[in-house]
Amino acid sequence: MRAFFGFIVGGLFGAGLLISGMTDTQKVQGWLDIFGDWDPTLAFVMGGAIVPMAIAWRLVPGRAPVLGGTFDAPPDPVVDRKIIVGSVMFGIGWGLVGLCPGPAIASLSFGGFGGFAFLIAMIIGMALAPRAQTMLEHSRAAR
């Protein structure tokens, strides 16, 4: 039953990305072009995600998911070097390509080779990130 609802929710998420235009790399890059032809529509999509999630985190304590399991805790609000570096790297990739993980997966059906290449590079980056972090921590400790 959980897999079925996961499929339904994933489909709704993908449809929302498609309908809102977030699978269009030009639309996303238009949001980032604040000194040119700026497109503010991404702010509404972000608000459509952030506001309900902020409300949900306030309502979750003491409750359990209908389909079992537990709710994830809200993220740690501490801003440290890892969150800054990760955000900058994510933003650079997002700005260069105009895709982030959700839209990249949603665009596989029509993105051609470029969408597929981006997804492969994203998966490789996600696999290498923990190893790179470990290497940096070891080199810092060795100093």
C-alpha positions in Angstrom: 0.0 0.0 0.0 2.9 2.4 0.8 4.4 1.8 -2.6 1.1 2.5 -4.3 0.7 5.8 -2.4 4.4 6.6 -3.1 3.7 6.1 -6.8 0.6 8.4 -6.7 2.4 11.1 -4.7 5.5 10.9 -7.0 3.2 11.2 -10.0 1.5 14.3 -8.5 4.9 15.8 -7.7 6.1 15.2 -11.3 2.9 16.6 -12.8 3.2 19.6 -10.5 6.7 20.2 -11.8 5.6 19.8 -15.4 2.5 22.1 -15.0 4.4 24.8 -13.2 7.1 24.8 -15.9 9.9 23.8 -13.6 11.1 21.1 -16.0 11.8 23.9 -18.5 15.4 24.9 -18.0 14.8 28.4 -19.5 12.2 29.1 -16.9 14.4 28.1 -14.0 17.4 30.1 -15.5 15.0 33.0 -15.9 14.4 33.0 -12.1 18.2 33.2 -11.6 18.6 36.1 -14.1 17.9 38.9 -11.7 19.7 41.5 -13.7 18.1 40.5 -17.1 14.7 39.1 -18.0 13.8 38.0 -14.5 10.9 35.5 -14.2 9.5 35.5 -10.6 7.2 32.5 -11.1 9.6 30.1 -9.4 9.0 32.0 -6.1 5.3 30.9 -6.2 6.4 27.3 -6.8 8.8 27.5 -3.9 6.2 29.1 -1.7 3.8 26.3 -2.7 6.3 23.9 -1.2 7.7 25.8 1.8 4.5 27.1 3.3 2.7 23.8 3.6 5.8 22.0 4.8 6.3 24.7 7.6 2.7 24.2 8.6 3.1 20.4 8.6 6.2 20.5 10.8 4.1 22.4 13.4 1.3 19.8 13.2 3.4 16.6 13.3 4.6 16.3 16.9 2.7 13.5 18.6 1.2 12.1 15.4 2.1 9.1 13.2 1.8 8.7 9.5 -1.4 7.0 8.3 0.6 4.3 6.4 3.0 3.6 9.3 6.5 4.5 10.1 7.6 7.8 11.6 7.8 11.4 10.4 11.2 12.9 9.8 12.4 15.6 12.2 12.7 19.1 10.8 16.2 19.9 9.5 18.7 21.3 11.9 18.6 25.2 11.5 22.4 25.5 12.1 24.2 27.2 9.2 27.7 25.8 9.0 30.4 25.4 6.4 28.8 22.2 5.0 25.4 23.9 4.4 27.1 26.9 2.8 29.4 25.0 0.5 26.7 22.5 -0.5 24.2 25.3 -1.2 26.7 27.1 -3.4 27.6 24.0 -5.3 23.9 23.1 -5.7 23.1 26.7 -6.9 26.0 26.7 -9.4 24.8 23.4 -10.9 21.2 24.6 -10.9 22.1 27.9 -12.5 24.3 26.3 -15.2 21.9 23.6 -16.2 18.5 24.9 -15.0 17.6 21.6 -13.3 17.6 20.2 -9.8 16.9 16.6 -8.9 13.1 16.5 -9.1 12.8 18.2 -12.5 15.8 16.3 -13.8 14.0 13.0 -13.1 10.7 14.4 -14.4 12.3 15.6 -17.6 13.8 12.2 -18.5 10.9 11.4 -20.7 11.4 14.4 -23.0 14.9 15.8 -22.1 16.8 13.9 -24.7 20.5 13.0 -24.1 21.1 16.2 -22.1 18.6 15.3 -19.4 20.0 11.7 -19.2 23.6 13.0 -19.0 22.6 15.4 -16.3 20.9 12.7 -14.3 24.0 10.4 -14.6 26.3 13.2 -13.5 24.0 14.0 -10.6 24.0 10.4 -9.4 27.8 10.3 -9.7 28.1 13.5 -7.7 25.7 12.2 -5.0 27.8 9.0 -4.7 31.1 10.9 -4.6 30.0 13.6 -2.1 30.3 11.5 1.1 33.7 10.3 0.0 34.9 13.8 -0.7 33.6 15.0 2.7 35.4 12.1 4.5 38.7 13.0 2.6 38.3 16.7 3.5 37.7 15.8 7.2 40.7 13.5 7.3 43.0 16.1 5.7 41.7 18.7 8.1 42.4 16.4 11.1 45.9 15.6 9.8 46.8 19.3 9.9 
